[in-house]
């Protein structure tokens, strides 16, 4: 068993409950952690024997382009799609971080960590 970390996927998206968030958008970071058995890839050196990082990125990008009110909803959608492309995954965690959220205060970021 091992864990693949794909961290700091930077995207611009339009998630949030406020009407302004749907119009203006915000910067986001997405981190993906996939627990999987990649022992076969360790010896074969074939991409087909592990999780394709490009496919993970493309999946995150596609799901982040679909507007949601809640980060929790986005995270769950990403996980659901990742299980479709990462067949050997035993556990997937996705952290969705909104930078500079529109709140009454000086807040750098808010994050949700969705796990399955």
C-alpha positions in Angstrom: 0.0 0.0 0.0 1.0 3.6 -0.6 -0.4 7.0 -0.8 -0.3 9.4 -3.8 -0.5 13.1 -3.0 -1.5 15.6 -5.6 -1.4 19.0 -3.8 -1.9 22.6 -4.7 -4.2 22.3 -7.8 -4.9 26.0 -8.4 -8.2 26.8 -10.0 -10.6 29.7 -10.3 -14.2 28.8 -9.7 -17.7 30.1 -8.7 -18.7 28.2 -5.6 -20.6 29.8 -2.7 -24.0 30.7 -1.2 -23.8 34.4 -2.0 -25.0 35.7 -5.4 -21.7 37.7 -5.7 -19.7 34.5 -5.5 -21.5 33.1 -8.5 -20.6 36.2 -10.5 -17.2 37.2 -9.2 -15.7 33.8 -8.4 -12.6 33.1 -6.3 -9.3 31.3 -6.2 -9.2 27.7 -4.9 -6.7 25.1 -4.0 -7.5 21.4 -4.2 -5.4 18.6 -2.7 -6.0 14.9 -3.5 -4.8 12.0 -1.4 -5.3 8.5 -2.8 -4.4 5.4 -0.8 -3.8 2.6 -3.2 -1.7 -0.5 -3.8 0.9 0.6 -6.3 3.3 -2.3 -5.7 2.8 -3.5 -9.2 3.8 -0.1 -10.6 6.9 -0.1 -8.4 8.3 -3.1 -10.3 6.7 -2.7 -13.8 7.3 1.1 -14.3 4.1 1.3 -16.3 1.6 4.1 -15.9 -1.3 1.7 -16.4 -0.3 0.0 -13.1 -0.9 3.2 -11.0 -3.1 6.2 -10.8 -2.6 8.7 -13.7 -2.0 12.1 -12.1 -3.1 13.9 -15.3 -6.5 12.1 -15.1 -6.8 13.2 -11.5 -6.1 16.8 -12.4 -8.5 16.7 -15.3 -11.2 15.2 -13.0 -10.7 17.9 -10.4 -10.7 20.6 -13.0 -14.0 19.4 -14.5 -15.8 19.1 -11.2 -14.6 22.5 -10.0 -16.1 24.0 -13.1 -19.6 22.9 -12.0 -21.0 25.5 -9.6 -22.0 24.4 -6.1 -23.1 26.3 -3.0 -21.0 24.3 -0.7 -17.4 23.1 -0.8 -18.5 19.9 0.8 -20.6 19.1 -2.2 -17.7 19.8 -4.6 -15.4 17.6 -2.6 -17.9 14.7 -2.7 -18.4 15.0 -6.4 -14.6 15.0 -7.0 -14.3 11.8 -4.8 -17.1 10.1 -6.7 -15.5 10.8 -10.0 -12.0 9.8 -8.8 -13.2 6.3 -7.8 -14.2 5.9 -11.4 -10.7 6.5 -12.7 -8.6 5.2 -9.8 -9.9 1.6 -9.7 -7.3 0.5 -7.2 -8.0 3.2 -4.7 -8.8 2.0 -1.2 -9.3 5.5 0.3 -9.6 9.0 -1.2 -9.4 12.3 0.6 -10.0 15.6 -1.1 -9.3 19.0 0.5 -11.0 22.0 -1.2 -9.7 25.4 0.0 -11.3 28.7 -0.8 -8.8 31.6 -0.6 -9.9 34.9 0.8 -13.5 33.9 1.5 -16.0 36.7 1.7 -16.6 36.9 5.4 -16.7 39.7 7.9 -13.1 39.4 8.9 -9.6 39.0 7.7 -9.6 35.3 6.9 -6.9 33.8 4.6 -8.8 30.6 3.7 -11.4 28.0 4.5 -11.1 24.3 3.8 -13.1 21.2 3.9 -11.6 17.7 3.9 -13.9 15.1 2.4 -12.9 11.4 3.0 -14.2 8.1 1.8 
